[in-house]
Amino acid sequence: MKSLAKRLQVRRGRTRLADWKTDSTPECKGKDQANQQLAENLARIDELQYRLHAEARQSLLLVLQGMDTSGKDGLIRKVLTVFNPQGCKVWSFKVPTLEEAAHDFLWRIHRAAPATGEVAVFNRSHYEDVLVVRVHELVAPSVWKPRYHAINEFERQLHQRGTRVLKFFLHISREEQRERLLARLDDPLKRWKFSDADLVERRSWRSYQRAYEEALARCSPAHARWHVIPADRKWYRDFAVSQIVADTLEQMNPRIPKARLAVRNLRSRLAR
């Protein structure tokens, strides 16, 4: 399924999210196939991360963005927990702290970039600084507009040092978001996740769509493509992201280093 990533990739230039169906299932015939392929992908990822960690020459950065309830947390729980936590860190970028706000917007992001042999997952990311700040007019356009260039430069530097950057926009419909918010209200175990802020953000849906369209269009170079993941169907979301991650790790082809050991001598010493 090497073509899946290409079908979901954003090319530089004008992007209209309305052209991407939120309930489509490219390269997948149904839930049963998706679940079977997901299990196979998780096994591949497990083996390939082991090799990535042992090789310690490359790294992988996964960037997750999407509207509220788009499934970022669920994706991490159902797919990305396959990564051995010794070699994977998950970062959730919320409102900047006083210390973070006193620095350039990329300061806290640089600190979270993966070291060689590691995987990093950004649950929301540096893109918030061209999204929420734009929608809610937290800073002037003269401040956030130059950030597209800064982001592209940052990701180019990561690529040059051996970090593969995969970016996923979890694309849901406004109707699906409504159903998921109602489900939170109906489930006592999930009500803690509901906030009045969710409704405030929901009123800005169109503004966020426009902000995402520009960010995706302006920050999708060949070495750090955005992927628009149809996410109305959770089972497809999990399948698609796992497929792209597994395929990317295979393309990176991490290799176990050859150990230079005097095996016979070591065996005899262990026999004593």
C-alpha positions as CSV (number, residue, x, y, z in Angstrom):
1,M,0.0,0.0,0.0
2,K,2.8,2.4,-0.8
3,S,0.3,4.6,-2.6
4,L,-1.7,5.4,0.5
5,A,0.7,8.1,1.7
6,K,0.7,9.7,-1.8
7,R,-3.1,9.7,-2.0
8,L,-3.4,11.5,1.4
9,Q,-0.4,13.9,0.9
10,V,-0.8,17.6,0.6
11,R,1.2,19.2,-2.2
12,R,2.4,22.8,-1.9
13,G,-0.1,25.2,-3.3
14,R,-3.7,26.0,-2.7
15,T,-5.5,23.5,-0.5
16,R,-9.3,23.2,0.0
17,L,-10.2,20.9,2.9
18,A,-13.7,20.7,1.4
19,D,-12.1,18.6,-1.4
20,W,-11.1,15.9,1.1
21,K,-14.0,13.7,2.3
22,T,-13.9,13.1,6.0
23,D,-15.6,9.7,5.8
24,S,-13.7,8.3,2.8
25,T,-11.6,5.2,3.1
26,P,-8.8,5.1,0.4
27,E,-7.0,1.8,0.0
28,C,-9.3,0.1,2.4
29,K,-12.4,-2.0,1.7
30,G,-13.9,-2.0,5.2
31,K,-13.5,-2.2,9.0
32,D,-12.4,-5.9,9.0
33,Q,-9.6,-5.3,6.5
34,A,-8.5,-2.2,8.4
35,N,-8.3,-4.0,11.8
36,Q,-6.3,-6.9,10.2
37,Q,-3.9,-4.5,8.5
38,L,-3.6,-2.5,11.7
39,A,-2.4,-5.5,13.6
40,E,0.2,-6.3,10.9
41,N,1.3,-2.6,10.9
42,L,1.8,-2.5,14.7
43,A,4.0,-5.6,14.5
44,R,6.1,-4.0,11.8
45,I,6.4,-0.7,13.7
46,D,7.5,-2.6,16.8
47,E,10.3,-4.4,15.0
48,L,11.4,-1.3,13.1
49,Q,11.5,0.9,16.2
50,Y,13.8,-1.7,17.8
51,R,16.1,-1.4,14.8
52,L,15.9,2.4,14.8
53,H,16.9,2.6,18.5
54,A,19.8,0.1,18.0
55,E,21.1,1.9,14.9
56,A,21.0,5.4,16.7
57,R,21.6,7.3,13.5
58,Q,18.1,8.5,12.5
59,S,14.9,9.7,14.3
60,L,11.2,10.1,13.6
61,L,8.9,13.0,14.4
62,L,5.1,12.5,14.2
63,V,3.0,15.7,14.3
64,L,-0.7,15.4,15.1
65,Q,-3.1,18.3,14.5
66,G,-6.9,18.5,14.1
67,M,-10.0,20.1,15.4
68,D,-11.2,19.2,18.9
69,T,-12.5,15.6,19.1
70,S,-10.7,14.7,15.9
71,G,-9.0,11.8,17.7
72,K,-5.5,12.8,18.5
73,D,-5.6,11.2,22.0
74,G,-7.4,8.1,20.7
75,L,-4.8,7.7,17.9
76,I,-2.0,7.8,20.4
77,R,-3.7,5.3,22.7
78,K,-4.7,2.8,20.0
79,V,-1.8,3.0,17.6
80,L,1.3,4.9,18.9
81,T,1.5,3.1,22.2
82,V,3.1,0.4,20.2
83,F,6.3,2.3,20.5
84,N,8.6,1.3,23.3
85,P,8.4,4.2,25.8
86,Q,12.2,4.0,26.4
87,G,12.7,5.3,22.9
88,C,9.5,7.4,22.4
89,K,8.3,10.6,24.0
90,V,4.9,12.2,23.6
91,W,4.6,16.0,23.9
92,S,1.4,17.9,24.3
93,F,1.8,21.6,23.6
94,K,-0.8,23.6,25.4
95,V,-0.9,27.3,26.2
96,P,2.8,28.5,26.6
97,T,4.1,28.9,30.1
98,L,5.5,32.2,31.2
99,E,9.0,30.9,30.5
100,E,8.0,29.6,27.1
101,A,6.2,32.8,26.1
102,A,9.3,34.8,26.9
103,H,11.2,33.0,24.1
104,D,10.7,32.6,20.4
105,F,7.7,30.4,19.6
106,L,10.0,27.5,18.4
107,W,12.1,27.5,21.6
108,R,10.0,24.8,23.4
109,I,9.6,22.8,20.1
110,H,13.4,22.6,19.6
111,R,13.8,21.1,23.1
112,A,11.3,18.3,22.3
113,A,12.8,17.3,18.9
114,P,13.8,13.6,18.9
115,A,17.4,12.6,19.5
116,T,19.0,10.0,17.2
117,G,17.3,6.6,17.6
118,E,14.2,8.1,19.1
119,V,10.6,8.8,18.1
120,A,8.8,11.9,19.2
121,V,5.0,12.5,19.0
122,F,3.6,16.0,19.1
123,N,0.0,16.1,20.2
124,R,-0.6,19.6,18.8
125,S,2.6,21.4,17.8
126,H,4.4,24.4,16.6
127,Y,1.5,24.8,14.1
128,E,-0.7,26.2,16.9
129,D,1.3,29.4,16.4
130,V,-0.2,29.9,13.0
131,L,-3.6,28.6,13.9
132,V,-5.1,29.6,17.3
133,V,-3.2,32.8,17.4
134,R,-4.5,33.7,14.0
135,V,-8.1,32.7,14.6
136,H,-8.4,34.5,18.0
137,E,-6.2,37.4,16.9
138,L,-3.8,36.9,19.8
139,V,-0.9,38.4,17.8
140,A,-0.9,40.7,14.7
141,P,-0.6,39.2,11.2
142,S,2.8,40.8,11.0
143,V,3.8,38.4,13.8
144,W,2.2,35.1,12.7
145,K,2.7,35.4,8.9
146,P,6.5,35.1,9.0
147,R,6.2,31.9,11.0
148,Y,5.4,29.8,8.0
149,H,8.9,30.4,6.8
150,A,10.4,29.8,10.3
151,I,8.5,26.5,10.5
152,N,9.7,25.4,7.1
153,E,13.3,26.2,8.0
154,F,13.0,24.3,11.3
155,E,11.7,21.2,9.6
156,R,14.3,21.5,6.9
157,Q,17.0,21.5,9.7
158,L,15.4,18.4,11.3
159,H,15.5,16.6,7.9
160,Q,19.1,17.5,7.3
161,R,20.1,16.0,10.6
162,G,18.4,12.7,9.9
163,T,14.9,13.2,11.4
164,R,12.0,12.1,9.2
165,V,9.0,14.3,9.7
166,L,5.5,12.9,9.3
167,K,2.6,15.3,9.8
168,F,-1.1,14.2,10.1
169,F,-4.1,16.4,10.0
170,L,-7.0,14.4,11.4
171,H,-9.9,15.6,9.3
172,I,-13.4,15.3,10.7
173,S,-16.7,17.0,9.7
174,R,-18.5,19.5,11.8
175,E,-21.4,17.1,12.2
176,E,-19.1,14.3,13.4
177,Q,-17.6,16.7,16.0
178,R,-21.1,17.5,17.2
179,E,-21.8,13.8,17.7
180,R,-18.6,13.2,19.6
181,L,-19.2,16.2,21.9
182,L,-22.7,14.9,22.6
183,A,-21.3,11.4,23.3
184,R,-19.0,13.0,25.9
185,L,-22.0,14.6,27.6
186,D,-23.8,11.3,27.6
187,D,-21.0,9.3,29.1
188,P,-20.2,10.0,32.8
189,L,-16.7,8.7,32.3
190,K,-16.0,11.2,29.5
191,R,-17.7,14.3,30.8
192,W,-14.5,15.5,32.4
193,K,-13.2,16.0,28.9
194,F,-16.0,18.4,28.0
195,S,-15.3,22.1,28.3
196,D,-17.2,25.3,27.5
197,A,-14.0,26.2,25.5
198,D,-15.0,23.4,23.1
199,L,-18.1,25.3,22.1
200,V,-16.2,28.6,21.8
201,E,-13.8,26.9,19.4
202,R,-16.6,25.3,17.5
203,R,-18.1,28.7,16.7
204,S,-14.8,29.4,14.9
205,W,-14.9,26.3,12.7
206,R,-14.7,28.1,9.4
207,S,-11.9,30.4,10.6
208,Y,-9.9,27.3,11.7
209,Q,-10.6,25.6,8.4
210,R,-9.1,28.6,6.5
211,A,-6.2,28.7,8.9
212,Y,-5.5,25.0,8.4
213,E,-5.7,25.3,4.7
214,E,-3.1,27.9,4.5
215,A,-0.8,26.1,7.0
216,L,-1.1,22.9,5.0
217,A,-0.5,24.6,1.7
218,R,2.5,26.6,2.8
219,C,4.3,24.1,5.0
220,S,4.2,20.8,3.0
221,P,7.6,20.5,1.3
222,A,8.7,17.1,-0.1
223,H,10.7,16.2,3.0
224,A,7.9,17.1,5.4
225,R,4.5,16.4,3.8
226,W,1.2,16.9,5.5
227,H,-1.2,14.0,5.3
228,V,-4.9,14.6,5.5
229,I,-6.4,11.7,7.3
230,P,-10.2,11.1,6.9
231,A,-11.1,10.7,10.5
232,D,-14.8,10.4,10.8
233,R,-14.3,6.6,11.0
234,K,-11.9,6.0,13.8
235,W,-11.0,2.5,12.6
236,Y,-9.9,4.0,9.3
237,R,-7.9,6.8,11.0
238,D,-5.9,4.2,13.0
239,F,-5.3,2.0,9.9
240,A,-4.2,4.9,7.7
241,V,-1.7,6.4,10.2
242,S,-0.3,3.0,11.2
243,Q,0.2,2.2,7.5
244,I,2.0,5.4,6.7
245,V,4.2,5.2,9.8
246,A,5.1,1.6,9.2
247,D,5.9,2.2,5.5
248,T,8.0,5.3,6.4
249,L,10.1,3.3,8.9
250,E,10.7,0.7,6.3
251,Q,11.9,3.4,3.8
252,M,14.2,4.7,6.5
253,N,15.6,1.1,6.7
254,P,17.3,1.3,10.1
255,R,19.8,-1.5,10.6
256,I,21.1,-3.3,13.6
257,P,24.8,-2.5,14.0
258,K,27.2,-5.4,13.6
259,A,28.6,-6.3,17.0
260,R,32.4,-6.9,17.0
261,L,32.6,-9.6,19.7
262,A,34.8,-12.5,20.3
263,V,31.8,-14.8,20.7
264,R,33.7,-18.0,21.3
265,N,35.8,-16.5,24.0
266,L,32.8,-14.9,25.7
267,R,30.9,-18.2,25.6
268,S,33.8,-20.0,27.3
269,R,34.0,-17.3,30.0
270,L,30.2,-17.5,30.6
271,A,30.6,-21.3,31.1
272,R,32.8,-20.8,34.1
